[in-house]
Amino acid sequence: AQPLAFAFAGWLVYRIGLRLGATRGVGALWCFAWILHPSVGQMNLAYTYSWHPIVFAVPFLLAAILLLVAPEKKGYHRMGALVCTLVACSFEEGVIVVVGCFAAAMGLQAWMGK
């Protein structure tokens, strides 16, 4: 199941690339770069023999990013991104730290930009 989670994460990276204006070829390059990145590969190898929840948190974080870069039609994308982030945070406490640091950085950027 863990390799499928990594493969699905690669597809999400592809979709994020397309949403940000990349062509299909460039989106595929981003997908392959994600899958071939050493840290992703090492995580896949390290957790092959045992189950680790962080593997399943990554696709939910990428899905949240995909929802945030999507053009809003009815405003449900932000709620979906929040739900995906909360689900990702439920897998492991390390994800909470990452999301908290990202939120603090974005808040600081918004504060400094005024």
N, C-alpha and C positions, 0 to 999 in steps of 0.2 A: 504493500500500500504506500510505503514511503517513496519509492521511485515514481509512482503515479502522481503523488503530491508535487514532486519536483518537476515532472513533465507538465502538469497543469500550471504550475508557477511559470514555466517557460512560455506557455501559451498566453498567460496573462501579461507577461512582459511584451510579447508580440502585440497584443491588443492595445496596451498602453502606448507603445510606439506608434501604432496607427492613429490613435486618438490625438497624439501630439503632432501629427502631420507627416510622419514617415511614410515612405512607400512600402509596399509589401516586401520588397527585397531588403530594405533597411530594417524593417520590423523583424524579418527573419534573422538578420544578422544580430540584432539585439537579443532575440530569443536564444540563438546559439551561443552568444557571448555569456548569457546568463547560465545556460546549462554547462558550458565549458569553464566557467569561472572556478578557480581552484578552491575557494572557500565553499562554494556550493557542492562541488564534487567531493571534497573531503567530508562535508557533513553527510552526504549521501553514503559514502563508504563507511564512515564511523558509526552510523546508526543502522547499517544493514543487518547487523547481527542482534540488534535489540531495538525496541521501540522508544522513540523520543518525541515528546509533544511539540518541540519547536519546529519540526518538519511540517507539521500540519498548521502551524500558525502563519508561516510565510505566505501560503496562497491567500489566506484571508486578508493579510496586510496588503498584498498586491491587488486583491479585488477591491479593497477600500480605495487605493490609489486610482484604480481604473474608474471607479464610480465618481471620484472627485474630478477627474479630468474629462469626464463625459459631459456633453452639452446638456444642460438641464431643461427638461420639458415641463415637468410638473413639480419639481422640487424634491422628488423622492430619492435622488442620488445621494444627497447628504445624509439622509436617514439610513440608507443602505450602507454607506461608508461607515457610519457610526456603529451600526450593528456588526459589520464585518470586523471592525477594530475591537469591539468588546468581545466578540467570539475569539479573536486571535489572542487577546489578553487573558482569556480564560485557560489557554493551553499551558502557559508557563509564566512565572513571575518576571523572567528576563524581558519578555515582550512588553510588560507594563513599563519597565524602565526605558525601553527604546521609545515607546509612544510618548511617555512623559517628557523625555529629553527633546523629542521632535516638537511637541506642543510648546515647550518652553522656548525653543529656538524660534519657532514661528511667532510666538507672542512677543519676543524681544525684537524680532525684525519688524513687526507691525508697530511696536512702540517707538522704535528708533526711526522708522520711516515717516513719522508725523512731524 
